[in-house]
Amino acid sequence: MLVVSKITENLEEFAELMLKRNIDIKPKLLNIIELDKKRRTTQSNLDNLLSESNQIAKQVGELYKNGDMQKAEIFKEKAASLKKESKAISELLNKIAFDLKSLLLDVPNVPNKLVPNGNSDSDNEEILSGGSIPKLHKNATPHWDLAAKYDIIDFELGNKISGAGFPVYKDKGAKLQRALINYFLDKNINAGYKEIQVPVLVNEDSGMGTGNLPDKEGQMYYVNEDNLYLVPTAEVPVTNVYRNTIVSSEELPICLTSYTPCFRREAGSYGAHVRGLNRLHQFDKVEIVRIENPNNSYKALDEMVDHIKGILEELELPFRILRLCGGDLGFTSCLTYDFEVYSAAQKKWLEVSSVSNFETFQSNRLKLRIESNGKKTLAHTLNGSSLALPRIVACILENFQGENSIQIPNVLIPYTGFDKI
């Protein structure tokens, strides 16, 4: 959520940068500024009334004490009138505050100047690529056929148990999943991230804190009886560890990593691009989250990108890094880099990670502040997939397939306990 004072100070700059998202936000920003002025004026009026009411209450007490009943009654009536007026103004103030917050919740984050102009993912800017696209044998097949051939992932069984998008991993398929999770966690921990285990059900305040609500409400699974949401990513519970928190500048950076299953409704998804592991309703992911001093957050973003790049290099997977254009940028992000891995059997790129800097957008919602020399400022928050498993598994199966086996990347063999499927 944007800070109103920053909107007021940077109105023209914000409006221009928002054009990268292909939206004319200036009228809404002006509305926010005017509503905030009204809120502050109304608050001032209420404060004055309450102050006057307190003074009269003291006078009433003194008058009764001195036996001046007639004057005390006059002042008492005035106090009652002020109380009624204060109540009306307080109700008006609450409505203004509600309307202002509703407007702010509907405004996306301001894109960084580095965000390219563009309308869709086809306008994203490739900044780096690495690895070699393998040349497969003539009978090479996509991962869903390999999963059936080696009996390591059962999509039909998952459909029987839950429905489409809930695969069952079996034998070496399950071990490969577990190996990747442990490998990702170990890499993150060795890079300075502290492991944390968090709930996979979160309340509404947590969803609001990271900006998933109300923006992605339709994509989150909801448990009606308990008013809880299944997490779409570990980012939500991990970042909310620091909701309503003041951290000392000496504690920064705070670097956390967590493994969770993730749940996404993916409403309306269909077609060949969602086949097999390409898009699921439940999947495993390891996440990294950072809380940073604003002066260091973009350096931290670069470090996160380099970290994930190193993991993909160790996995020997061909990858590319994209800087997302304004039309493809997430609601909460200032700047996002996507990682895509090439699927040799499907002959296309598959997104496996997003790494984003949210600046103060989340911390303002979370009320997450940094204290330094007695002064409190909003922190910057960042997160990244490190990594999401389904498409990594798909690309390992496809890119490392031979005529009669699938080779395991060398870096994973200590984790799997076997070198081939």
Secondary structure by P-SEA (a helix, b strand, c coil): cccaaaaaacaaaaaaaaccccccaaaaaaaaaaaaaaaaaaaaaaaaaaaaaaaaaaaaaaaaaacaaaaaaaaaaaaaaaaaaaaaaaaaaaaaaaaaaaaaaaccccccccccccccccccccccccccccccccccccaaaaaaaaccccaaaaaaaccccbbbbcaaaaaaaaaaaaaaaaaaaaabbbbbbbbccccaaaaaaacccccccccccccccccccccccccccccccccccccccccccbbbbbbbbbbbccccccccccccccccccccbbbbbbbbccccaaaaaaaaaaaaaaaaaaacccccccccccccccccccbbbbbbbbbccccbbbbcbbbbbbcaaaaaaacbbbbcccbbbbbbbbbbcccccaaaaaaaaaaaccccccccccccccccccccc
